[in-house]
Each structure stands twice: as C-alpha cells, then as structure tokens.
Amino acid sequence: MSKRPTIRDVAERAGVSVATVDRVLNARSPVRARTTEQVLRAADDLDYNAKALVQQRTQETAPRMTLGFLLQKANKQFYQQFAADLAAETSAEQSIRGSSIIEFMEELSPTAISERMRDLGRRVDALAVVAVDHPRVAAEIEALRDTGVPTFAVLSDLNAPAKAGYIGINSRMAGRTAGWAIARLAKRAGDVGVLIGSHRYLGQEDQEIGFRGFFRESFPEFRILEPVVYQDDADVAYGAASELFARNPDLVGYYHCGGGVGGALRAAEEKGMGQRLVIACHSLTPSSRAGLMEGVIDMVISAPTGQIARQTVMAMAAAIQAGGGADRQIQVPFEIYTSENI
C-alpha cells in the first residue's frame, strides 16, 4: 500500500521548505500569495490528509468576487433551476470567495436587455447573460469589457467580438440529433414542422440549421417546412402549433426549439395528433416530462444546468483573475431523455 502523503511530500511538490508549508497551513506568519497558492495546490493534488485545513486556507486567501447572472423569465422552472445551480456553484467555487447577484428579465427587447446589463455590470466583477443576438447587446458587452467587466454568453451564443466566451451545448449537434430521432421514428417520409422561439437566439437558429442539414444530407425524402416563430411563449406556441397542424394535416412530426412546449402539446392533443406525430423538443421541464410519460413526446434534448453553471462560474473566476483574455468556448454535452430514462 502506498503511504499517506506527509508535509514533506507537500513541500517537495510545491518546491518550498517544510517550514513554509507549516506557515501556510497553520497561518503562523505571512507568506507571499504566489507561494501560498503553490502550497495549497500541491496539498490538494496529493490529497494531503489535512484537506479540510487546506480548503479553509484556500478560502481565506481567495479573492472576493461578485458574479452577476442575467437570466430570463422568472416564472419558468428551467430558469429557476439554473439560478439555483449558479448560486450554489458560486458559493462552492474554491478559487474565489464568491457571491452572486441573479436577476431575471421579463422584457426581452434588445434595448431592455442592454439597459439591464449596464445596471448589473456596475455591481459585479463579471457578468453572464442569456440574451438575443443584437448589435445593442454586443455594444453593451464591449462597453462592459472596457470597464473591466468580462461578459459571457450562456445557453445561447452571441455574435459579440468583445464577449469573454460562451458556455452551453453544441446547438447544431443538438439539432442534428433531433433530426435523427424524427427520421428514424417516423413511420413514413413526409412533412416535418419546426417551431422556433426566435431566430434572434443563435442557439435556436443553430438548432434549426443542424436539423435541416441532417435531413438534407441523409433523408432528403422528408420535406422540412418553413419554421413557425412563437416568441418563446406557451400561449403563442399553442396558436402557432394549431395553425401548423391545420395547414399540414399529413404532418409526420415536428421539432420544437425553445421553451413553451406545453402550449404546442395542448394544440396537438386537441387536434388528435399527439400520438401520431414524432416530436422532439428541448429542456426537461414538467410539461416535457409529462409528454414523455404519456408517449406524446419522443425525445427531449436537455442542457444540464448544473454542469453549465459549474463551467460558467469557473470561466468567470478565471477571466477576472486573468484580466479578461481570449474568447472561451466551452461546450457541455447535452442530455437525451426518452420515456424509458426519465
């Protein structure tokens, strides 16, 4: 059996003396910040038996940071869960003594979003935002960068050269996966609908692009209809889906990009089309979970909020400490749910 690491092992790993390790772990006298960081990292790497003490010292020497998160509608369970994950990960991140400010937006116009970003940016060290892609949003990201506040796009990417990065799923791959499911499960080739919240969300637009690309390359016998835009609202989705079903009675399936899944499902049930359509959508919510259990939805592609929150907090802390830096593109694998694994 290998022996448990000792204080001498930690000293050798960190390249310092045993006395220095003792001073760091027991706070006996001041030690330079860089040396302290070397010792704490070495102790953690070796799984030194005084791990609780190492974690305490790490927290004591870590810089204080306030992370800001600007999310969308507070009444959506998805965003409530994401907010809880972000708050938990900010508190748990050991490289900082972090606190979080999480705000929700009801008004989602580019002007309203940029104003909220400006206000929150004054109170935080870094910002993460879920937003439509628009020049006003990009301009605000640049302005925040110039004041020393790095801004990340989460869940949906942004065409903003000044952004600090993007954290979320690979949306084109998700769209192709939805296409694969519908093509494989449909009883015959036919018309396939697309419901999209807004093309202003690059994530949703990329999902549609990937979806169409898959059929174009592999199943050209299916006809992908023009997308129906429903503004990410369940009530609007109900009307949009009702119109889609009325105009296309021979529909074999549809792909739902964005939220508001419950509205479209209600329309499908009223038209008696729920069981005969192959349906793929995003986000495991109460509505989509119920759809899976009832056999109406065939596949849910879900962004794992816990993993995205973890990667977001780590990226924000690193960007603050590095004074900005290059655009970080962090793709988190998406999860796939069917009626058999919910």
C-alpha positions as CSV (number, residue, x, y, z in Angstrom):
1,M,0.0,0.0,0.0
2,S,1.2,3.5,-0.8
3,K,1.9,5.6,2.3
4,R,-0.2,8.7,3.1
5,P,1.3,12.0,1.9
6,T,3.2,13.9,4.5
7,I,4.0,17.6,5.0
8,R,7.4,16.9,3.5
9,D,5.8,15.5,0.3
10,V,3.7,18.7,0.0
11,A,6.9,20.8,0.4
12,E,8.7,18.8,-2.3
13,R,5.7,19.0,-4.7
14,A,5.4,22.8,-4.1
15,G,9.2,23.4,-4.3
16,V,9.3,25.1,-0.9
17,S,10.6,24.2,2.6
18,V,8.7,22.2,5.2
19,A,8.6,25.3,7.4
20,T,6.9,27.3,4.6
21,V,4.2,24.6,4.3
22,D,3.7,24.8,8.0
23,R,3.3,28.5,7.9
24,V,0.8,28.4,5.1
25,L,-1.4,25.6,6.6
26,N,-1.3,27.0,10.1
27,A,-1.2,30.7,9.3
28,R,1.8,31.2,11.6
29,S,3.2,34.2,9.7
30,P,2.6,36.0,6.4
31,V,3.6,34.1,3.2
32,R,3.6,35.6,-0.4
33,A,0.3,35.0,-2.3
34,R,2.0,33.0,-5.1
35,T,3.8,30.8,-2.6
36,T,0.6,30.2,-0.7
37,E,-1.1,29.2,-3.9
38,Q,1.7,26.7,-4.8
39,V,1.4,25.1,-1.4
40,L,-2.3,24.8,-1.4
41,R,-2.4,23.4,-4.9
42,A,0.3,20.8,-4.0
43,A,-1.6,19.8,-0.9
44,D,-4.8,19.4,-2.9
45,D,-3.1,17.4,-5.7
46,L,-1.6,15.0,-3.2
47,D,-4.9,14.6,-1.3
48,Y,-3.0,15.6,1.8
49,N,-4.7,14.4,5.0
50,A,-5.3,17.9,6.3
51,K,-7.6,18.5,3.4
52,A,-10.2,20.4,5.4
53,L,-7.5,22.7,6.6
54,V,-6.2,23.2,3.1
55,Q,-9.7,24.1,1.9
56,Q,-10.1,26.6,4.8
57,R,-6.8,28.2,3.9
58,T,-7.8,28.3,0.2
59,Q,-11.0,30.2,1.1
60,E,-9.1,32.6,3.4
61,T,-6.6,33.6,0.7
62,A,-9.0,33.5,-2.2
63,P,-10.1,36.9,-3.7
64,R,-13.6,38.2,-3.1
65,M,-15.6,38.4,-6.3
66,T,-19.2,39.2,-7.1
67,L,-20.6,37.3,-10.1
68,G,-23.7,38.6,-11.9
69,F,-26.2,36.5,-13.8
70,L,-28.9,38.0,-16.0
71,L,-31.5,35.3,-16.9
72,Q,-34.9,35.3,-18.5
73,K,-38.4,35.0,-17.2
74,A,-38.7,34.2,-13.5
75,N,-41.8,32.1,-13.9
76,K,-40.1,29.4,-15.9
77,Q,-38.9,26.5,-13.9
78,F,-35.9,26.0,-16.1
79,Y,-34.5,29.4,-15.2
80,Q,-35.4,28.9,-11.5
81,Q,-33.3,25.7,-11.5
82,F,-30.5,27.3,-13.4
83,A,-30.4,30.2,-11.0
84,A,-30.2,27.8,-8.0
85,D,-27.4,26.0,-9.7
86,L,-25.5,29.2,-10.4
87,A,-25.8,30.4,-6.8
88,A,-24.7,27.0,-5.4
89,E,-21.7,26.8,-7.7
90,T,-20.6,30.4,-7.0
91,S,-20.6,29.6,-3.2
92,A,-18.8,26.3,-3.8
93,E,-16.0,27.6,-6.1
94,Q,-12.8,27.4,-4.1
95,S,-10.7,29.7,-6.2
96,I,-12.7,32.7,-5.0
97,R,-14.8,33.9,-2.1
98,G,-17.8,34.4,-4.4
99,S,-21.2,36.0,-4.0
100,S,-23.8,36.1,-6.7
101,I,-26.4,38.6,-7.9
102,I,-29.0,36.8,-10.0
103,E,-31.7,38.8,-11.8
104,F,-34.5,37.9,-14.2
105,M,-35.8,39.8,-17.2
106,E,-39.4,40.0,-18.3
107,E,-38.9,42.5,-21.1
108,L,-36.7,40.8,-23.6
109,S,-36.2,43.5,-26.2
110,P,-32.5,44.3,-27.1
111,T,-32.9,47.8,-25.6
112,A,-34.2,46.4,-22.3
113,I,-31.6,43.7,-22.1
114,S,-28.7,46.2,-22.7
115,E,-30.0,48.5,-20.1
116,R,-30.3,45.7,-17.5
117,M,-26.7,44.6,-18.4
118,R,-25.4,48.1,-17.9
119,D,-27.1,48.3,-14.5
120,L,-26.0,44.9,-13.3
121,G,-22.5,45.4,-14.7
122,R,-21.9,48.3,-12.3
123,R,-22.3,46.0,-9.3
124,V,-20.4,42.9,-10.3
125,D,-16.9,41.7,-11.3
126,A,-18.1,39.6,-14.2
127,L,-21.4,39.0,-15.9
128,A,-23.1,36.1,-17.7
129,V,-26.3,36.7,-19.7
130,V,-28.9,34.8,-21.7
131,A,-29.8,37.2,-24.5
132,V,-31.0,37.7,-28.1
133,D,-28.3,38.4,-30.6
134,H,-28.4,42.1,-31.5
135,P,-25.9,44.9,-32.1
136,R,-27.2,46.7,-28.9
137,V,-26.3,43.7,-26.8
138,A,-22.9,43.4,-28.5
139,A,-22.2,47.1,-27.9
140,E,-23.0,46.8,-24.2
141,I,-20.7,43.8,-23.9
142,E,-17.9,45.9,-25.4
143,A,-18.7,48.8,-23.0
144,L,-18.6,46.4,-20.0
145,R,-15.3,44.9,-21.2
146,D,-13.8,48.4,-21.4
147,T,-14.7,49.0,-17.7
148,G,-13.1,45.7,-16.7
149,V,-16.2,43.5,-16.5
150,P,-15.9,40.4,-18.7
151,T,-19.3,39.2,-20.1
152,F,-20.2,35.6,-21.0
153,A,-23.0,34.3,-23.2
154,V,-24.7,31.3,-21.6
155,L,-27.1,28.8,-23.1
156,S,-27.3,30.7,-26.4
157,D,-24.2,32.2,-28.1
158,L,-23.8,35.8,-29.2
159,N,-22.1,37.5,-32.2
160,A,-20.2,39.8,-29.9
161,P,-16.5,40.1,-30.6
162,A,-15.9,41.6,-27.1
163,K,-17.6,38.7,-25.2
164,A,-15.4,36.7,-22.8
165,G,-16.9,33.4,-24.0
166,Y,-19.8,31.1,-24.4
167,I,-20.9,28.2,-22.2
168,G,-23.6,25.9,-23.3
169,I,-24.4,22.9,-25.5
170,N,-23.4,22.4,-29.2
171,S,-26.7,23.6,-30.7
172,R,-26.1,22.4,-34.3
173,M,-25.3,18.9,-33.0
174,A,-28.5,19.0,-30.9
175,G,-30.5,19.9,-34.0
176,R,-29.0,17.1,-36.0
177,T,-29.8,14.7,-33.1
178,A,-33.4,15.8,-33.2
179,G,-33.5,15.2,-36.9
180,W,-32.0,11.7,-36.5
181,A,-34.8,10.9,-34.0
182,I,-37.6,12.0,-36.2
183,A,-36.2,10.4,-39.3
184,R,-35.7,7.1,-37.5
185,L,-39.0,7.0,-35.7
186,A,-41.4,8.3,-38.3
187,K,-43.5,5.5,-39.9
188,R,-43.1,7.2,-43.3
189,A,-41.4,10.1,-45.0
190,G,-43.5,13.3,-45.1
191,D,-43.7,16.9,-43.9
192,V,-41.9,17.9,-40.8
193,G,-42.6,21.1,-38.9
194,V,-40.3,23.4,-36.9
195,L,-41.4,25.6,-34.1
196,I,-38.8,28.2,-33.1
197,G,-39.0,30.8,-30.4
198,S,-36.9,33.4,-32.2
199,H,-34.1,33.5,-34.7
200,R,-32.5,36.2,-32.6
201,Y,-31.4,33.4,-30.3
202,L,-28.3,31.9,-32.0
203,G,-28.8,28.7,-30.1
204,Q,-32.2,28.1,-31.6
205,E,-31.2,29.2,-35.0
206,D,-28.2,26.8,-34.9
207,Q,-30.6,24.0,-33.8
208,E,-32.7,24.6,-36.8
209,I,-29.7,24.8,-39.1
210,G,-28.4,21.5,-37.8
211,F,-31.9,19.9,-38.1
212,R,-32.3,20.9,-41.7
213,G,-28.7,19.9,-42.5
214,F,-29.3,16.4,-41.2
215,F,-32.3,15.9,-43.4
216,R,-30.7,17.5,-46.4
217,E,-27.7,15.1,-46.2
218,S,-29.3,11.9,-45.0
219,F,-33.1,11.9,-45.5
220,P,-34.0,14.2,-48.4
221,E,-37.3,12.3,-48.9
222,F,-38.6,14.3,-45.9
223,R,-39.8,17.9,-46.5
224,I,-38.9,20.3,-43.8
225,L,-41.4,23.1,-43.6
226,E,-40.6,26.8,-43.0
227,P,-40.3,27.5,-39.3
228,V,-43.1,28.9,-37.3
229,V,-41.9,31.6,-34.8
230,Y,-43.7,31.8,-31.5
231,Q,-41.6,34.2,-29.3
232,D,-40.8,31.6,-26.6
233,D,-44.3,31.9,-25.2
234,A,-46.6,28.9,-24.4
235,D,-49.8,30.7,-25.4
236,V,-48.3,31.9,-28.7
237,A,-46.9,28.4,-29.2
238,Y,-50.4,27.0,-28.8
239,G,-51.7,29.2,-31.6
240,A,-48.6,28.6,-33.8
241,A,-48.9,24.9,-33.4
242,S,-52.7,24.9,-34.1
243,E,-52.1,26.8,-37.3
244,L,-49.2,24.4,-38.3
245,F,-51.5,21.3,-37.8
246,A,-54.4,22.9,-39.6
247,R,-52.4,23.7,-42.7
248,N,-50.5,20.4,-42.7
249,P,-52.8,17.5,-41.9
250,D,-50.3,15.0,-43.2
251,L,-47.5,16.1,-40.9
252,V,-45.3,13.2,-39.6
253,G,-43.5,15.1,-36.9
254,Y,-42.2,18.4,-35.6
255,Y,-39.1,19.8,-33.8
256,H,-39.7,22.3,-31.1
257,C,-36.7,24.7,-30.5
258,G,-37.0,26.8,-27.3
259,G,-39.5,26.9,-24.5
260,G,-43.3,26.9,-24.3
261,V,-43.5,23.2,-25.1
262,G,-46.7,22.8,-23.1
263,G,-48.7,25.1,-25.5
264,A,-47.8,23.1,-28.6
265,L,-48.6,19.8,-26.9
266,R,-52.0,21.1,-25.9
267,A,-52.7,22.0,-29.5
268,A,-51.5,18.6,-30.7
269,E,-53.9,16.8,-28.2
270,E,-56.8,19.0,-29.2
271,K,-56.2,18.1,-32.9
272,G,-55.8,14.4,-32.1
273,M,-52.3,14.4,-33.5
274,G,-50.3,13.8,-30.4
275,Q,-49.9,10.1,-30.7
276,R,-49.3,10.0,-34.5
277,L,-46.6,12.7,-34.6
278,V,-42.9,12.2,-33.8
279,I,-41.9,15.1,-31.5
280,A,-38.5,16.2,-30.4
281,C,-38.0,19.2,-28.1
282,H,-35.7,20.9,-25.7
283,S,-35.4,21.1,-21.9
284,L,-36.7,18.5,-19.4
285,T,-39.5,20.5,-17.7
286,P,-42.8,19.4,-16.1
287,S,-44.5,19.8,-19.4
288,S,-42.0,17.9,-21.5
289,R,-41.6,15.2,-18.8
290,A,-45.4,14.7,-18.8
291,G,-45.3,14.5,-22.6
292,L,-42.6,11.8,-22.4
293,M,-44.6,9.7,-19.8
294,E,-47.8,10.0,-21.9
295,G,-46.0,8.9,-25.1
296,V,-46.6,12.2,-26.9
297,I,-43.0,13.4,-26.9
298,D,-40.4,11.0,-28.3
299,M,-37.2,12.8,-27.3
300,V,-36.1,15.6,-25.1
301,I,-32.7,17.2,-25.6
302,S,-31.7,18.9,-22.4
303,A,-29.0,21.3,-21.4
304,P,-27.6,20.1,-18.0
305,T,-28.0,23.3,-15.9
306,G,-25.7,22.0,-13.1
307,Q,-22.7,21.4,-15.4
308,I,-23.3,24.6,-17.3
309,A,-23.4,26.6,-14.1
310,R,-20.2,25.0,-12.9
311,Q,-18.3,25.7,-16.1
312,T,-19.7,29.3,-16.2
313,V,-18.6,30.1,-12.6
314,M,-15.1,28.7,-13.3
315,A,-14.8,30.6,-16.5
316,M,-15.9,33.9,-14.9
317,A,-13.5,33.5,-12.0
318,A,-10.6,32.7,-14.4
319,A,-11.5,35.7,-16.6
320,I,-11.5,38.1,-13.7
321,Q,-8.1,36.9,-12.4
322,A,-6.6,37.0,-15.9
323,G,-7.9,40.5,-16.5
324,G,-10.1,39.4,-19.4
325,G,-8.4,37.3,-22.0
326,A,-9.4,35.3,-25.1
327,D,-12.9,34.2,-26.0
328,R,-13.6,30.9,-24.1
329,Q,-15.8,28.5,-26.0
330,I,-16.9,25.8,-23.5
331,Q,-19.4,23.2,-24.9
332,V,-21.1,21.0,-22.3
333,P,-22.5,17.7,-23.6
334,F,-26.3,17.7,-23.7
335,E,-28.5,15.0,-22.2
336,I,-31.1,12.9,-24.1
337,Y,-34.3,11.7,-22.5
338,T,-37.0,9.3,-23.7
339,S,-39.9,7.7,-21.9
340,E,-37.5,5.0,-20.7
341,N,-35.0,7.0,-18.8
342,I,-36.9,9.9,-17.1
